[in-house]
Amino acid sequence: MNRFQKKHIKEYLDDNKMSLDEIQQAFLDSFTMNQVSNEEAAALFVSLIRNMMVMPHNAQQLKDLGIDPTKLSIDTATELINVWAKQYVKDMPKDSDE
């Protein structure tokens, strides 16, 4: 792929990027339409996170922590989900009304 193609792909992706709320709604809609069970949803999320962890931009973060993203157990993946979710919530701006 040449530089021109990469530029246009990046522009397209930037222009069509979904918010986290939109991504969440797409998952919920899909799960609802397919009547996904709690167990199936859990398995899907672990599979998704393991796939996300081996993407180059995410794999490097794990490698910097001494973790091999290609050798993650279910327990390790779910522990990382727990840590990252808590950190994400902690870093969210607080409402001024509280």
N, C-alpha and C positions, 0 to 999 in steps of 0.2 A: 504494500500500500504506500502510495506516495504522500508527500507532505500536504498537497492540496486536498486529497481525499481525507486524510486524518483531520484536517482543519474543519472540513464540512461535517464530518461525523461528530466531532466534538461540539460544534455549534448546534447541530440537530439535537444531540443529547442534552446540552445545556438548556435549549429552548423547550424541551419536552420533559424536563425533570419533574418528578412528582414530589409533593411534600410527604413527610412521614405520615401525616393524617390520611392522605390519599392512598398511600401504599397500604396502610393498615386497613382502610376500608375495602381495598381490592382483595386483600387476604380474607377478610370477614365475609365479603360477598361470595367469593369462591368457595369458602368452607361451608357457608350456609346452603348454597345451591347444591353442593355435593354431599351434604349431611355428614361432614367429617366429624368423627368422634374425638373426645378428649385425647385418647391414646394415639389416634392417627395424627392429630394436630401436634402432639408432643414429638412424635417421631419425625414429622415433616420439619418442625423447627430445628431439631437437632441436626437433621440432614442439611438443612439450609445453612445453619451456622458453620457446620464443618466445611461446606463448599465455600462459604464466604471467607473462612480463615485461610484457605490456600490461595486465594487471589493475591497477586503480588503486593498490592498496597496494604493488605492486612497481614499477609504472611511475614512481612518484614518486621512489623510490630511484635509479633510473637517470637520471632527469631532473636530480636533484641532482648527479649526477656528470657532467652534460653529455652524456648519451647519449640519443638518441631511440629509445625501445623499439620504435617502429613501423618502424624502418629498419635492423634488425639483419641482418647477413649470417650465413650458417652459421658462418663462421670466428669472427665476434665472439661469437655465441651459445655456441659450444663453448669459446672462451677464457674467457668468463664462468663457464660451468659448472666449468671447471678451477679457476679462482680461488676460487669459492664453495665447492666441495667441499673444497679444501685448507684453507680457513679454517674450515669446519665441523669437520673432523677435528682441526685445531689447537685449537679451542675446546672440544673434548670433554673431560670430566673424565677424568683418568688413573686407572687401577686402582691401589689401594694395594699390591697384591701384586707389582707390577713392580719 
